[in-house]
Amino acid sequence: MKKSHFIVFLLIMMASCSSQEIDLAEINLPYSGNDLINKYQTEKQSATFENLSLYISMDPRLLVFNDIDLNGQVSEKHESQNRLEFYVEENEVVIPFFRVNVFTSQESEKLYRTLLARLGDPVFYSKNNDFFYGAWEKNNITYLYEYNFTGSIGGVKSDTGSLYILDNTNAKLTEYYYSSGFQYFGDFVEMREKKNNPDYTYEEFAEDEADDWNEVYLKKLKTNLPL
């Protein structure tokens, strides 16, 4: 191969590699930070969590889940560009946590539907006319999805979604994110660990806790709307 042809070949290969998407549904955690920071458009933030540094990216090549394109924006007048946030453990340059923030109604629903299609029924969920909270587990990864049906950006109604993808062997992350709308799920995981029973279900947990908590868990399940 002539030298000039070889150079052209290398440039084509480099361009091809630089345009590759990362499907967030296919990743394993912890993920190599260098694979994102050096190859995609990312920006380090001043905020930190424990020993983790926060990065943000609006690179559309990183806004893909289960082949679904999540890139979008509600309005240029308001901060509403769909984005990816992730934490990086700087010493080892690994990522134990991703968060996909979606401000557009269409992409929020797409993400909700593809989570159900790919991962099946959630281990835990709570849903009413205003919000959905769902949790799925796969190997050492927990997926948490908050879906807000009442969102509004700049006076324009827009359903929003936040997908958390976290390494559930990281105690600091689970302690923090298994809270608020996912508190019931966090309590369930804690009880499952105490029982040392990986087959223990949320429904069983609800029945076990019914007397102590005035049947709040069972009521939560019974009043949930269908998925």
C-alpha positions as CSV (number, residue, x, y, z in Angstrom):
1,M,0.0,0.0,0.0
2,K,1.3,3.4,-0.9
3,K,2.2,5.8,1.9
4,S,-0.4,8.3,0.8
5,H,-3.1,5.7,0.6
6,F,-2.1,4.4,4.1
7,I,-2.5,7.9,5.5
8,V,-5.9,8.3,4.0
9,F,-6.9,4.9,5.4
10,L,-5.8,6.0,8.9
11,L,-7.7,9.2,8.7
12,I,-10.9,7.3,7.7
13,M,-10.4,4.9,10.5
14,M,-9.9,7.7,13.0
15,A,-13.0,9.5,11.8
16,S,-15.0,6.4,12.0
17,C,-13.9,5.7,15.6
18,S,-14.5,9.3,16.7
19,S,-18.1,9.1,15.5
20,Q,-19.0,5.9,17.3
21,E,-21.9,6.0,19.7
22,I,-21.8,4.4,23.2
23,D,-25.1,2.6,24.1
24,L,-25.6,3.2,27.8
25,A,-27.8,0.0,27.9
26,E,-24.7,-2.1,27.0
27,I,-22.1,-0.7,29.4
28,N,-20.6,-2.4,32.4
29,L,-19.7,-0.6,35.6
30,P,-17.2,0.6,36.6
31,Y,-16.6,2.0,33.1
32,S,-13.3,3.4,31.8
33,G,-13.3,7.2,32.2
34,N,-10.7,7.7,29.6
35,D,-13.0,6.2,27.0
36,L,-15.4,9.1,27.5
37,I,-13.2,12.0,28.6
38,N,-10.7,11.7,25.8
39,K,-13.0,10.7,22.9
40,Y,-16.2,12.7,23.4
41,Q,-17.2,16.2,24.3
42,T,-17.3,16.4,28.1
43,E,-16.9,19.1,30.6
44,K,-15.6,18.7,34.1
45,Q,-17.7,20.5,36.8
46,S,-16.6,22.0,40.1
47,A,-19.1,19.8,42.0
48,T,-17.9,16.6,43.6
49,F,-19.4,13.7,45.4
50,E,-17.2,12.0,48.0
51,N,-14.0,11.3,46.0
52,L,-15.8,11.5,42.7
53,S,-15.6,14.4,40.1
54,L,-18.7,15.4,38.1
55,Y,-18.7,15.6,34.3
56,I,-21.4,16.7,32.0
57,S,-21.8,16.0,28.3
58,M,-24.4,17.0,25.7
59,D,-22.6,15.0,23.0
60,P,-25.4,13.2,21.1
61,R,-23.1,10.2,20.7
62,L,-23.4,9.6,24.4
63,L,-27.2,10.0,24.5
64,V,-28.2,6.6,23.4
65,F,-29.9,3.8,25.4
66,N,-30.9,0.5,23.8
67,D,-30.5,2.1,20.3
68,I,-32.9,4.9,21.2
69,D,-31.6,8.4,20.4
70,L,-32.2,10.6,23.4
71,N,-30.8,13.8,22.0
72,G,-33.2,16.8,22.1
73,Q,-34.0,20.2,23.5
74,V,-37.2,22.0,24.6
75,S,-36.2,25.6,23.9
76,E,-33.0,27.5,23.1
77,K,-34.3,30.2,25.5
78,H,-34.1,27.9,28.5
79,E,-31.6,25.4,29.8
80,S,-33.3,22.3,28.4
81,Q,-30.8,20.4,26.4
82,N,-30.9,16.6,27.2
83,R,-27.6,15.6,28.7
84,L,-25.4,13.0,30.3
85,E,-23.9,13.4,33.8
86,F,-21.3,11.0,35.2
87,Y,-19.0,10.7,38.1
88,V,-15.3,9.8,37.7
89,E,-13.1,8.3,40.4
90,E,-10.0,10.4,39.5
91,N,-7.3,8.1,40.9
92,E,-8.4,5.1,38.9
93,V,-10.2,7.1,36.2
94,V,-13.3,4.9,36.3
95,I,-17.0,5.7,36.2
96,P,-19.4,4.1,38.7
97,F,-22.4,6.3,37.9
98,F,-24.2,7.8,35.0
99,R,-27.3,10.0,35.0
100,V,-29.3,10.8,31.8
101,N,-31.4,14.0,32.2
102,V,-34.1,14.2,29.6
103,F,-36.2,17.4,29.4
104,T,-38.2,16.6,26.3
105,S,-41.5,14.7,26.5
106,Q,-40.9,12.4,23.5
107,E,-37.5,11.2,24.6
108,S,-38.7,10.8,28.2
109,E,-41.4,8.5,27.0
110,K,-39.1,6.6,24.7
111,L,-36.7,6.0,27.6
112,Y,-39.5,4.8,29.8
113,R,-40.8,2.4,27.1
114,T,-37.4,1.0,26.2
115,L,-36.5,0.3,29.9
116,L,-39.7,-1.8,30.1
117,A,-38.9,-3.5,26.8
118,R,-35.3,-4.3,27.6
119,L,-35.4,-5.0,31.4
120,G,-38.9,-6.1,31.9
121,D,-41.1,-5.3,34.9
122,P,-39.2,-3.3,37.5
123,V,-38.1,-4.9,40.8
124,F,-39.9,-1.9,42.5
125,Y,-42.1,0.8,41.1
126,S,-44.4,3.5,42.3
127,K,-46.7,5.3,39.9
128,N,-49.6,7.8,40.1
129,N,-50.9,10.4,37.7
130,D,-48.0,12.7,38.4
131,F,-44.8,10.6,38.8
132,F,-43.3,7.2,38.1
133,Y,-40.4,5.7,40.1
134,G,-39.0,2.4,38.9
135,A,-36.0,0.3,39.8
136,W,-34.4,-2.5,37.8
137,E,-31.4,-4.6,38.7
138,K,-28.9,-6.4,36.4
139,N,-25.7,-8.0,37.7
140,N,-24.1,-5.2,39.8
141,I,-26.0,-2.4,38.0
142,T,-29.1,-0.7,39.3
143,Y,-31.3,1.4,37.0
144,L,-33.5,4.0,38.6
145,Y,-35.9,6.0,36.5
146,E,-37.8,9.1,37.7
147,Y,-40.5,10.1,35.2
148,N,-42.4,13.4,35.8
149,F,-45.7,13.8,34.0
150,T,-46.2,17.3,35.3
151,G,-43.0,19.0,34.0
152,S,-42.9,22.5,32.6
153,I,-40.0,24.5,31.1
154,G,-40.4,28.1,30.4
155,G,-44.2,27.7,30.6
156,V,-44.2,24.9,28.1
157,K,-45.5,21.6,29.3
158,S,-42.8,18.9,28.9
159,D,-42.6,15.6,30.7
160,T,-39.1,15.0,32.0
161,G,-37.1,11.9,32.9
162,S,-34.0,11.1,34.9
163,L,-32.3,7.7,34.5
164,Y,-29.7,6.8,37.1
165,I,-27.3,4.0,36.2
166,L,-25.2,3.1,39.2
167,D,-22.8,0.5,40.5
168,N,-24.8,-1.0,43.3
169,T,-21.6,-2.4,45.0
170,N,-20.7,1.3,45.8
171,A,-22.2,1.8,49.3
172,K,-21.9,5.6,49.2
173,L,-23.9,5.8,45.9
174,T,-26.6,3.5,47.0
175,E,-27.0,5.2,50.4
176,Y,-27.5,8.5,48.6
177,Y,-29.6,7.6,45.6
178,Y,-31.8,5.0,47.3
179,S,-33.7,7.8,49.0
180,S,-36.6,10.2,48.3
181,G,-38.8,8.6,45.7
182,F,-36.8,5.4,46.0
183,Q,-36.9,5.1,49.8
184,Y,-39.2,2.1,49.7
185,F,-36.8,0.4,47.3
186,G,-33.9,1.2,49.6
187,D,-35.6,-0.3,52.6
188,F,-36.4,-3.4,50.5
189,V,-32.8,-3.8,49.4
190,E,-31.6,-3.4,53.1
191,M,-34.1,-6.1,54.2
192,R,-33.1,-8.5,51.4
193,E,-29.5,-8.2,52.4
194,K,-30.3,-8.9,56.1
195,K,-32.3,-12.0,55.0
196,N,-29.4,-13.0,52.7
197,N,-32.0,-14.1,50.2
198,P,-31.5,-12.8,46.6
199,D,-35.0,-14.2,45.6
200,Y,-36.8,-12.1,48.2
201,T,-39.3,-9.9,46.4
202,Y,-40.7,-6.5,47.0
203,E,-44.2,-7.9,47.4
204,E,-42.9,-10.2,50.2
205,F,-41.2,-7.3,51.8
206,A,-44.5,-5.3,51.7
207,E,-46.3,-8.1,53.4
208,D,-43.6,-8.5,56.1
209,E,-43.6,-4.8,56.9
210,A,-47.4,-4.3,56.7
211,D,-48.0,-4.6,60.5
212,D,-45.2,-2.3,61.5
213,W,-45.9,0.4,58.9
214,N,-49.7,0.4,58.9
215,E,-49.8,-1.5,55.6
216,V,-48.2,1.5,53.8
217,Y,-46.2,-0.7,51.5
218,L,-49.1,-2.9,50.4
219,K,-51.3,0.2,50.0
220,K,-48.6,1.6,47.8
221,L,-48.6,-1.5,45.6
222,K,-52.4,-1.6,45.4
223,T,-52.8,2.0,44.4
224,N,-50.1,2.0,41.7
225,L,-51.4,2.5,38.2
226,P,-50.5,-0.2,35.6
227,L,-47.1,0.1,33.9
